[in-house]
Amino acid sequence: MSGSTGSTGDWRGRAVCVAGLGVSGQAAARVLAERGARVTVVDARDDDALRERAERLRADTGATVRLGDGDTLPAGTDLVVTSPGWRPDVPLLAAAASAGIEIIGEVELAWRLAHGGPGGRQAAPWLALTGTNGKTTVVRMLACMLTAAGHRAVAVGNVGTPIVEAVLDKYDVLAVELSSYQLHWSSSLAPHAAAVLNVAPDHIDWHGSFEAYAADKGRIYAPGTVAVVNADDPVSTRLGGPGAKGFTLGTPAAGQLGVVEDLLVDRAFTPDPRREAVELAELADVRPFAPHNVANALAAAALARAYGVPPEAVRDGLRAFTPDPHRIAHVANVDGVDYVDDSKATNPHAAAASLSACRSAVWIAGGLLKGADVDDLVRSCADRLRGVVLLGADRARIAQSLARHAPEVPVVDVPDTDTGAMDRVVSAAAGLARPGDTVLLAPAGASFDMFAGYGARGDAFAAAVRRLAESR
């Protein structure tokens, strides 16, 4: 890749193709046009909503917008800024790569804008994180901790404010969530501190292999970055390398954050890590309480402490944090059974973490597995399963794994995909559950085979549970 092209003069007159008219694509196009670039936005989709978006962008910026053709590289392009979901092998990106044209993502663009501005403006440092699961929770916890410490901070990247807008605002520090897609198209990021929360098979269909997926996660670390790793995750630990700070659900060694009795403690960012541990918060301050969410809190605390946030601000930030919907959210108790919505568990690793918090569960699973294997998940949770209800496109693969590793567990297959399917799923789960059990929606797959997104799937589940409660 070529060097930084971030100054105002460097952008003026450049022919930039922005691939994708989503949130990040729109933000990138606007920022580039404001800096004098000749911007062409392309998107393979073409519908009323996109046409309205395109017309507004044309009117505001003068950018060219081409809908219904996402394959053809505009003539004269000398830089492509791609939306994160575009795979490297799509025709437009493949053509750019073949022609030697640089391809970057919105995140790389934001870094160059922030660090190449006129007058040597001091850019806000980044506290960045990635991982298969927990990213959004951790970045929001981190933003709460930074705010509690008196910093003007915001959560950006793969969540919330587009990062190309945030870097041009006057924030003290940015809490940056990064996906493997975004990191794939980044080359010069150098966060102040960075963490890989965990790495498990996901998005294999996009990256081509688990090794390529993990390698893209590891791009978050740069020379000079304070590396934070999950000491309980071998891949995270390997990616961080020697000298990394760690977090663990066990008792922390020197250089780590961890748990001692009912306390979160720091033995990494103290004056004498070998002899001194600093209390950060109580386990009761972590909401919702589950082992994987304690790990999330420790990861956020490690990044905050790497930036000098005092212990009391870590505690206050955790107390101020409000969990996002569809993340181990308690919906109702019906006839002594808890119904929990963890629709955000869109891969096997996330589903395993959710199931590990249940003593006895009726598991609702299925969707699009994205090339991931479920054998380890089923094997690890088999002794917790009262029963399983399957839905979605890849439910047969989960059924086959259950037959191999949990043959005694009753399974109900719901093949329906109509609007009433979730009512039948919840009814089947209620029939399997006993008082004291948890009916857990933790699908281990993406939702797009049946729903607009994991939020719509979780909403459908919660609505079906409420109808069940009203019928009793």
N, C-alpha and C positions, 0 to 999 in steps of 0.2 A: 504494500500500500504506500501511497505517497504521503508526504509530510502534511502538517497542519495547514489548513487553508481558512483560518478563522477570522482574519481581519476584514474590515469593511471593504477595503480596496480589492481584496482577493475575490470577494463574491461578486462584485459589480461586473455585469456582462457575461458571467459564466452561464452556460446552458445546462441547467440541472433538471433531470427527470425525477419527479417524486412518484414512487410506485405505491399507489393505494390512497384512497380518499377517506380513510378513517380519521379518528381523532388525531393520531400522531402525524398522519400525512397532511391533514389540513394545517396543523400548527407549523410543521416544517415548511410547507409552501408559503405561508404568510411571512414567516421570519425571513426566508430567503428572498422573497419578492421585495420586502422592505429594505433589504440590503443590496438591491440592484441586480439580483440574478434574473436570468430569463428562465422562468419556471414553466414546465409542462407537467401536469399531473395526469396519470393514466390509471384507469381502474377497469377491470374486466366486467364489473357489474354495471347495470344500467336500469334504474328504477326511479320512481317519482321522487323519493326522498333524496337519492343521490343527485338527481338533476337539480333539485332546489339547492342543495349544498354546493354543487358545481357553479350554478349561476351566481350565488352569493360570493364565492371565492373569486370568480372572474371580475365581478363588479368591484370588489374591495381591493384587489391586488393587480389586476391585469393579467393574471396567470392564464395560460392555456389549459383547458381541462378536456380530456378525451375519455369518454365513457364507452363501455362495450368493447374495448380493445385493450387488453392488458398484456398482449404478447409482443407488440411491435415497439422496438426502441426508437424514440424520436430521433430524426436525423440531426447530427451535430452535437448530440449529448456528450458532455465531458465529465459528468458526475451523476451517479444515481443515488438517491436517498430512498431506501426501501422501507416499507412498513414491516414490522417484525414478523407477521405471519406468512410473508411470501417466502416460499422455499427456494433454496439456491438453484434448483434445477428448472424453475419456470422459464419459459422461452425468453422473456425480456431480460432477466438477470443472467441467464446463460449467454445471451448474445453480448451483453455488456462485458462479462468476464472474458469472453473470447476475443473481444476487440480491445482488451486492455484498459477498459474504462473502470475507474474506481467505483466500488459499491460500498456505501456506508449506511448505517441506520440513524434514526432520529437521535439516539443517545450519543453516538459518536459526533453527530452534527452539533448537539448541545455542548459537548465538551470543547469542541473547537471554537464555537462561538464564545464560550465563557473564558477561554484561555488565550484567545487571540484578538481580543477587543482593543480599540484604540486607547492610547494613553496608559497602557499597562494596568488597567483596572484590576483590582484584587478580586479574584473570583471566590465565591463561597466554596469552602471545602465540601467534598462529598463523603458521606458515610454510606457505603453501598453494600447491598446484600443480594444473594441469589440462593437458590435451592429448589429441590423438587416440590417441597411443601412448606407452608408456613410463612411465605414471603410477605404477603399483605399484612398478616397479623403482626409480624416483627417490625415492618417498616412503620406501621401506625403506632405501635408501642414505643418505638424509638423516637418518633416525632413528638409524642407526649412527654417523654423524658427530657428531650432537648428544650421543649417549651417550658417545662417545669423548672429548668435550670436558668430560664430567662433569655434564651436564645430565640431569635426570629427564625423559625424553621418550618419546613413543610415536607410532607411525604410526596415523592414524585417518582417518575420512571415508568413502571408498568402499572401504576395506580394513580388516581387523582390528577393533579395538574400536569399537563404536558411538560416534559422536562425542558424543551426548547424555550418555553415561556418562562419557566421558573428561574433558569440560569441568568436571565436578563433582568430579573427583579432584584430587590435589595434584601436578600435573605442572608443571615449569618452563616447558615449551614444547611445542607440538603440531606434528607434521608431518602436514599435512592433504591428503589426495588428494581431489579433487573432480571429479565427472563433469559433463558438460554438463547432464544432467537435474537434478542437485542445484543447480547454479548457476542454472538457469532459475527455480527456486522460492526463490531467495535475493535479498534486497534491501538488507540493511544490513551485510553482512560487510565488515570492514576489517582484513585480515591485516597483520602487521608487514612481511612480504615475500611476493610472489606471483610465480609463473612460469606462462606458457603455453608448454609444451614444443614443440608443433607443432600445426598444424591442417590436416587433410586431410578430404575428404568421408567422413562416417560418420554413422550415425543420421539420415540425411536423412528417412527415413520417419517419425521421431518429431518432428523439428523443422520439417519442411516445406520447408526450403531450406538450402543451404550457408550462405547469409548469416545466417540465423537461428541456425544451429548455431554459427558463428563468434562471433556477437554474444553468445551465452550463455557461451561460453568467456571472452570479454573481461570479463564481470561479476566476475571474480576480482580485478580491479584496482580500488582505491578511492583517494580522496584521502588522501595521507599514506603509502600503501603503497609500499615499495621494489619497483618493477616490474622483473622479470627477463624477458628475451625471448630467443628463439632467433634469433640474428643471421643464421642461414642459412635461416630460414623467413619469407617475406615477410608472411604473415598474422599470425604471432606478433609480428613487429616492428611492424606497423601497430597491433595491439591495445594494445601496451605504450606507444606514444606517445613523444614526445621526452623525453629525460632518463633513459630506461630503461637498466639495466645489461644486458649481453648475454653470451651464450656462443656459441662457434663452434668448429668442427673445424679451422679455419685458425689462422694466427698472430693473436693477439688485438691489437686496437687499444686505446687508452686507454678505460677503461670496460667492458672485456670480459674474460672468461675464455676460454682457448683452449689450443692445443697448440703447443709449440715442441720440435721434434725428438721425443724420447720422453718429454716431460714435460707434465703439466697445470699451467698457470700462471694466475695471477690478476693482471690489470691493472685491476681495477675496485674492489676493496675494500682498497686500499693507501693509505698516506699521500700518495703522489705517483704517481697512476696514469699520468701522462704519461712519467715517467722510470724508474719502478720496476715490476718484475714479481716476484711471489713464487711460488716453486715449491710446488705443492700435493701432487703425487703423480707416480708414473711410469705410463706406459701399461700396464705389466705389472701394476699394482695393480687394473686394471679387469677384472672377470670376470663373465660370459664376454666375451672380447675380440671386439668387432665395432664398426664405426664408430658405429652408432646407440647402442650402449651406452656408448661414450666420451662422446657427447653427453648421455646420461642422467647420467653421473658429473659432468660439468661443470655441469649444471643443479642437481643436488643440492648441489654445492660452492658455487654462487652463492648459493643460499638459506641455506646454513650460514654462509657468510662475511658475508652481510647481517645475520646475527644475532650476529656477532662470534666465530665459531668459529675457533680458530687453525689455521694450515696443517697442523701435524702431526696434528691431530684429523681433518681431511679425509682425509689418507692412512690413518690408523689405521681410520677408519670404512669406507673402501673395502676395506681388507684384511679387516675383520671381516664384511663383507656376504656373505650366502649367497644366491645367485640362487634365485628361486622356480621350481618345476617348469614345464615346457612352454614355456620361453623359451630358444630356441636351445640346447637341451640335447642333448648328444651321447649317443646311445643305444648304438651299436655300430659296429664296422668289420667288414664282411662281404665277403670276397673283394676287399679293397682299396678298398671303397666305404664312405664315412661316411654313417651314417643319423642325421639330426638332427630333433628334435622341437621345432618352434616353433608348436604348436597355438594359442598365445595370439595369433598373428598373424591376427586376426579381421577385418581390413579391408585394402584394397589398399595403403595407406601402410605398414602394418606388414610386409606381405609383401614389398614393395619393399625395405625396409631389410634384411630377412633375406636376400633373394636377392643384395643388393649385397655381402654378405660371402662369397659363393661364386664361385669361378672358373668352375666348370662344374657345373650342377645338373640333376638330375631332380626336377622340381617337382611335388609333390602338392598340388592346389588344389581348391577348391569348397566349397559350403555355402550359407549365406544371405548374399547381398551387401548386404542392407539398403538398397537403392536406390543403392549406390555404383557408379561406372563403373570398369571395369578396363583401358580402352585405354591410359592413361598407364603403368600398371604393366607391361603386356605389352610395350609399346614400349620401355620403359627396360631391361627384363631380357632381351630376345629373344636377345642375343648370348651370354648365359650359359647358355642352356637346351640341355641334351642331349636332353631329352624332357619330356613333361608327362603326368601321370596325373590324370584328373578324377573327382570324386565329388560327390554332394550335389545339392541342389535346383536351384541356379543354375549348374550346370556348363556348360550349353549357352551361356550368355552368355560364359563364359570361352573356350569353344571358338570362338565366333564372333570374338572379339577376337584369338585366336591365328591364325585363318585370315586375318585382315586384316593383322596386324603381324608374324607369325612363321610364315609358311606352310610353311617348310621343316622346322620342328620336329615330330618325330613325337608324336602325341597318342593316348593310350589312354583311352577312356571306360568307366568302371565304373558302370553304372546301379544296381547292387545296393544294397540298404539293410538286408540281414539282418546277423546277428552275424558272419558270415564275410566281409563286404565288405572290411574292412581287410586281411585276408590276401590277397585278390585284388589290392587296390591295391598292397600292398608287393611282391607277386610281379611285377606288371606293371612297377613301378619298377625292380626288380632286373634285369629283362630289358632295360631301356633303358640302364642305367648301365654305365660302364666304370671300371676301376681309376683312382683319383684323383678321381672324381666325388663329389658329395654328393647323396644322396637327401634332399630337404628337404620336410618337412611344414610348409608356411606357407600355410594355406588361403585367406587373403584374405576369408573369410566366416565368419559365426557357425556354430555347430555344432548348433543345436537342431533342424534337420531330421532328424538321424540320431542324435544323442547327447544325454546329459543336460547337457553343457557342454563347454567346450574341454578341460578336464582329462580327461574321459572319452574324448574323441577322441584326445588325446595318449597316454593309457594304452593304448588299443586299438592305436595305431600301434606303440608300444614293444613290446607283447606280440607283435604280428605280426612285428616285426623279430627278436625273440628266437627265435620259432619258425622263421623263415627261417634264422637262424644255426645252429640245432640240426639242420636238415635237410641242411646242407652237409657 
